Amino acid sequence: MSQNNIVSFNNILVNAINNNSGIFVGTNSQGNWNSNSNNKSGFGSVFGARNVVSRAVNIFMDNDLIDTPIINGAGLPLSAKGKDNITIYGCNRNKKE
């Protein structure tokens, strides 16, 4: 069975590229990369020609207050994605009031 590779470098085969992906060969340095995402799927995906899903009922419970907290190297949050794509900057998860 043959594969449809996205990238092929001699013996390196990459079948899928996602967020925060890279192909690095040899002596190199990558700095200051930043990729933040949050994907949720309560059902999945339907692929192919004329494929149909009927009478499906899907309930997705997401009780997180903050989705995808962004933590820096010191363990402190830089920003966080709140519900409805609201970004909260400068939040402190260890703050005592």
SULWOJO-V417139 format. One record per residue. PHI is phi in degrees with one decimal (999 if undefined). PSI is psi in whole degrees, -180 to 180 (999 if undefined). D_LAST is the distance of its C-alpha to the last C-alpha in whole Angstrom. Layout:
BEGIN
PHI;PSI;D_LAST + PHI;PSI;D_LAST
END
This chain:
BEGIN
999;125;61 + -82.4;152;60 + -108.8;145;56 + -96.4;92;55 + -81.9;142;53 + -75.9;-45;51 + -132.5;137;52 + -137.7;111;54 + -113.6;99;55 + 51.2;-97;58 + -105.9;7;56 + -101.5;118;52 + -114.3;128;52 + -118.1;116;49 + -92.4;-21;49 + -152.2;136;46 + -112.8;130;43 + -122.3;-176;40 + -59.0;147;37 + 60.3;47;36 + -116.4;154;40 + -163.6;156;42 + -122.1;117;45 + -127.2;127;46 + -129.8;135;49 + 85.9;-166;50 + -78.5;118;48 + -159.0;169;46 + -142.4;132;42 + -120.8;119;39 + -123.6;158;36 + 58.7;38;33 + -78.0;143;34 + -150.2;114;31 + -140.3;118;32 + -128.2;126;29 + -152.2;162;30 + -146.6;113;29 + -115.6;132;33 + -127.3;138;33 + -140.0;118;36 + -87.6;-14;37 + -127.7;-42;40 + 114.3;-152;41 + -130.1;152;44 + -113.5;121;48 + -116.7;158;50 + 106.3;166;54 + -80.7;134;57 + 59.5;27;57 + -86.7;133;54 + -132.3;142;52 + -115.6;124;50 + -122.3;149;50 + 56.6;35;49 + -87.0;135;46 + -122.1;119;42 + -123.8;130;39 + -120.1;122;36 + -114.4;114;33 + -96.0;119;30 + -129.7;97;27 + -96.7;11;23 + -67.1;139;21 + -75.4;-40;18 + -126.1;127;19 + -94.5;137;23 + 55.0;67;24 + -67.1;138;20 + -101.8;116;22 + -110.0;132;21 + -83.7;-179;22 + -61.9;-25;24 + -87.2;4;21 + 83.4;11;19 + -102.5;139;17 + -67.8;135;17 + -90.1;-44;20 + -159.9;170;20 + -149.5;143;20 + -87.7;119;22 + -90.8;-179;21 + -61.8;153;23 + 58.8;35;26 + 58.6;34;26 + -90.1;127;23 + -99.8;128;22 + -107.2;119;18 + -101.7;147;18 + 69.3;26;16 + -78.3;154;13 + -127.4;113;11 + -74.7;-17;11 + -104.5;11;10 + -68.0;130;7 + -105.3;132;4 + -115.5;999;0
END
